[in-house]
Amino acid sequence: MQDDPKYQEGDPLQADDFGSDVIISSDTLRENRIPAGQSRTRKWPVLHFSHVPFLESSDWQLQVFGLVDKPLQLNFQQFRELPRVKVFSDFHCVTRWSRLGNLWEGVSAKHLLELVSPKPDAKYVVIHGYDGEWTTNLPYDDFADEDVLLADIHDGEPIDEDHGGPVRLVVPKLYAWKSAKWVKAIEFVGEDQAGYWESVGYHMRGNPWTVSDEHPDGERFREPKNPPPGAES
């Protein structure tokens, strides 16, 4: 008997298991949903950069700032009152496991973009976490993808502290360290800026499906022969 309440029995869910009210991440439509170098896990593993901040939802706030016309600050109640979406996606950790068939609920990145109106020179996004000075960077277009969201629900239940609750970012098409836990702020910038894991050798973009001679198993590290330590998921 499994002691993981999120343990997946049987085959992973498929896109056609859901109705039109769910956004389907296109990677779930691949014939082989597991990128090179990955293996499927049926569990819901926990990895951290440092500590769990253990935030009460009443203490959580989100700031959106930088190269935007309308900076934004939200508390959790205001966040919950925004239009909501559901996203079906897979989830790929750089430490070589993939959890297939996740159903996320929350607020789409596209809706946040509508609220703040980024300036034309906003080319990148820096995500700030409540866990110390942790950050990660994203190209603007990856953040603006239709399957990206700020999630507070995973597989029908509130996201717990270990997995980034009360609110985490989910960027399904990139490695999971880009799906920042315990999101505190979203900053729009003009130049790419390495975040915590990127500054110690992780790839600046992190696409698990980009395979080349330099990156035979996805965009994990800038120097594949000398991999840095494992990242959070």
C-alpha positions as CSV (number, residue, x, y, z in Angstrom):
1,M,0.0,0.0,0.0
2,Q,1.4,3.4,-1.0
3,D,1.7,6.1,1.7
4,D,1.7,8.9,-1.0
5,P,-1.9,10.2,-1.3
6,K,-1.1,11.4,-4.8
7,Y,0.2,8.0,-5.9
8,Q,-1.0,7.2,-9.5
9,E,-2.5,3.8,-10.1
10,G,-2.6,2.5,-13.6
11,D,-2.0,4.4,-16.8
12,P,-1.7,8.2,-16.8
13,L,-4.7,10.3,-17.7
14,Q,-5.1,11.3,-21.3
15,A,-6.2,14.6,-22.8
16,D,-9.5,13.2,-24.0
17,D,-10.5,12.3,-20.4
18,F,-11.4,16.0,-20.0
19,G,-14.0,18.3,-21.5
20,S,-13.7,21.7,-23.3
21,D,-13.5,23.6,-20.0
22,V,-9.9,22.3,-19.5
23,I,-6.8,23.7,-21.3
24,I,-4.8,20.9,-22.7
25,S,-1.0,21.3,-22.6
26,S,0.1,20.2,-26.1
27,D,2.9,18.0,-24.7
28,T,0.3,15.6,-23.3
29,L,-0.7,14.9,-26.9
30,R,2.7,13.4,-27.8
31,E,2.8,9.7,-28.7
32,N,5.7,9.4,-26.2
33,R,5.1,11.9,-23.3
34,I,8.4,11.2,-21.5
35,P,11.4,13.3,-22.7
36,A,14.8,11.8,-23.3
37,G,16.6,10.9,-20.0
38,Q,13.4,10.9,-18.0
39,S,11.4,8.1,-16.4
40,R,7.8,8.1,-15.1
41,T,7.1,8.4,-11.4
42,R,3.7,7.5,-10.0
43,K,4.5,9.5,-6.8
44,W,4.4,13.2,-6.2
45,P,8.1,13.8,-5.1
46,V,9.3,16.8,-3.0
47,L,12.5,18.6,-3.7
48,H,13.5,22.0,-2.2
49,F,16.1,24.7,-2.8
50,S,16.4,25.4,0.9
51,H,13.4,25.7,3.3
52,V,9.7,25.6,3.2
53,P,8.3,29.1,4.1
54,F,5.0,27.6,5.5
55,L,2.8,30.5,4.4
56,E,-0.8,30.9,5.5
57,S,-3.0,31.9,2.7
58,S,-4.0,35.0,4.7
59,D,-0.3,36.1,4.7
60,W,0.3,35.5,1.0
61,Q,0.6,38.4,-1.4
62,L,1.6,38.7,-5.1
63,Q,3.4,41.7,-6.6
64,V,3.6,42.2,-10.3
65,F,6.0,44.9,-11.3
66,G,8.8,46.1,-13.6
67,L,8.2,46.9,-17.2
68,V,4.4,47.1,-17.0
69,D,2.0,49.9,-17.4
70,K,-0.2,48.8,-14.5
71,P,1.7,47.3,-11.6
72,L,-0.4,45.0,-9.5
73,Q,-0.6,43.7,-5.9
74,L,-3.0,41.0,-4.8
75,N,-3.8,39.2,-1.6
76,F,-5.1,35.6,-1.7
77,Q,-8.8,36.5,-1.6
78,Q,-8.3,38.9,-4.5
79,F,-6.4,36.2,-6.4
80,R,-9.2,33.7,-5.8
81,E,-11.7,36.2,-7.2
82,L,-10.0,36.5,-10.6
83,P,-11.2,34.4,-13.5
84,R,-10.0,30.8,-13.1
85,V,-8.8,28.1,-15.5
86,K,-8.0,24.4,-15.4
87,V,-4.9,23.0,-17.1
88,F,-4.1,19.4,-17.9
89,S,-0.3,18.9,-18.2
90,D,2.7,16.7,-17.6
91,F,5.5,17.7,-15.2
92,H,9.2,17.1,-15.8
93,C,11.8,17.5,-13.1
94,V,15.4,18.1,-14.1
95,T,16.4,15.3,-11.7
96,R,15.0,12.9,-14.3
97,W,11.5,12.0,-13.2
98,S,8.3,12.9,-14.9
99,R,4.8,12.9,-13.4
100,L,2.2,12.5,-16.1
101,G,-1.4,13.7,-16.1
102,N,-1.7,16.6,-13.6
103,L,-4.8,18.7,-13.4
104,W,-4.0,22.2,-12.1
105,E,-6.4,25.0,-11.3
106,G,-5.7,28.7,-10.8
107,V,-5.3,32.0,-12.7
108,S,-3.8,32.0,-16.2
109,A,-0.6,33.9,-17.0
110,K,-2.4,35.4,-20.0
111,H,-5.0,36.9,-17.7
112,L,-2.3,38.5,-15.5
113,L,-0.7,40.0,-18.7
114,E,-4.1,41.5,-19.5
115,L,-4.2,43.1,-16.1
116,V,-0.7,44.6,-16.0
117,S,-0.1,45.5,-19.7
118,P,3.6,44.7,-20.1
119,K,5.6,47.3,-22.0
120,P,7.0,46.4,-25.5
121,D,10.5,46.1,-24.1
122,A,9.5,43.5,-21.6
123,K,11.3,40.5,-23.1
124,Y,11.8,38.3,-20.0
125,V,10.2,37.5,-16.7
126,V,11.8,37.0,-13.3
127,I,9.8,35.0,-10.7
128,H,10.6,35.7,-7.1
129,G,9.8,33.1,-4.3
130,Y,9.1,33.5,-0.6
131,D,11.9,31.0,0.1
132,G,14.7,33.5,0.7
133,E,16.2,35.3,-2.3
134,W,15.2,32.5,-4.7
135,T,14.4,33.5,-8.3
136,T,14.1,31.9,-11.7
137,N,14.0,33.5,-15.2
138,L,11.7,32.9,-18.2
139,P,11.5,34.2,-21.7
140,Y,8.3,36.3,-22.0
141,D,6.8,34.1,-24.7
142,D,7.2,31.0,-22.4
143,F,5.4,32.8,-19.6
144,A,2.6,33.9,-21.9
145,D,1.9,30.4,-23.2
146,E,-1.8,29.4,-22.9
147,D,-1.1,26.5,-20.5
148,V,0.9,28.6,-17.9
149,L,-0.9,29.5,-14.7
150,L,-0.5,30.5,-11.1
151,A,-2.0,27.4,-9.4
152,D,-3.5,26.9,-6.0
153,I,-5.2,23.5,-6.7
154,H,-3.5,20.3,-7.9
155,D,-5.6,17.2,-8.8
156,G,-8.6,18.6,-7.0
157,E,-6.9,19.6,-3.7
158,P,-5.2,22.8,-2.4
159,I,-1.5,22.7,-3.1
160,D,0.3,21.9,0.1
161,E,3.3,23.7,1.6
162,D,5.9,21.1,0.4
163,H,4.7,21.5,-3.2
164,G,4.6,25.3,-3.3
165,G,1.3,26.3,-1.7
166,P,-0.6,28.4,-1.3
167,V,0.3,29.5,-4.9
168,R,2.9,28.3,-7.3
169,L,3.7,28.9,-10.9
170,V,3.2,26.1,-13.4
171,V,5.1,26.2,-16.8
172,P,4.3,22.8,-18.2
173,K,6.6,22.9,-21.3
174,L,9.8,23.7,-19.4
175,Y,11.6,21.7,-16.7
176,A,9.9,22.0,-13.3
177,W,12.4,24.3,-11.6
178,K,10.9,27.0,-13.8
179,S,7.5,26.3,-12.2
180,A,8.5,28.4,-9.1
181,K,7.0,27.4,-5.7
182,W,5.6,29.9,-3.2
183,V,5.4,32.7,-5.7
184,K,5.9,36.2,-4.2
185,A,6.5,38.4,-7.2
186,I,6.6,38.5,-11.0
187,E,9.0,41.0,-12.5
188,F,9.1,42.0,-16.2
189,V,12.5,42.9,-17.4
190,G,14.2,43.8,-20.7
191,E,17.3,41.6,-20.4
192,D,17.6,38.0,-19.4
193,Q,18.8,37.6,-15.8
194,A,20.0,34.3,-14.4
195,G,18.0,33.1,-11.4
196,Y,19.3,30.9,-8.5
197,W,19.7,27.6,-10.3
198,E,20.7,29.3,-13.6
199,S,23.5,31.2,-11.8
200,V,25.1,27.9,-10.7
201,G,24.9,26.2,-14.1
202,Y,21.4,25.3,-15.0
203,H,20.2,26.2,-18.5
204,M,18.7,29.7,-19.0
205,R,15.6,28.3,-20.7
206,G,15.2,24.6,-19.8
207,N,13.2,22.9,-22.5
208,P,13.1,19.1,-21.8
209,W,12.2,18.3,-25.4
210,T,15.2,20.2,-27.0
211,V,17.7,17.5,-27.9
212,S,21.0,18.1,-29.6
213,D,24.6,16.9,-29.6
214,E,25.3,19.4,-26.8
215,H,22.1,18.5,-24.9
216,P,21.3,14.9,-25.7
217,D,18.7,14.7,-22.9
218,G,17.2,18.2,-22.9
219,E,18.2,21.7,-21.9
220,R,19.3,20.7,-18.3
221,F,22.6,22.5,-17.9
222,R,24.8,25.0,-19.7
223,E,27.8,22.6,-19.3
224,P,26.3,19.1,-19.6
225,K,29.6,17.4,-18.6
226,N,29.6,19.1,-15.2
227,P,26.1,19.1,-13.9
228,P,25.2,21.2,-10.8
229,P,23.2,19.8,-7.9
230,G,19.5,18.9,-8.2
231,A,16.8,21.6,-8.3
232,E,13.4,21.9,-6.6
233,S,10.1,20.7,-8.1
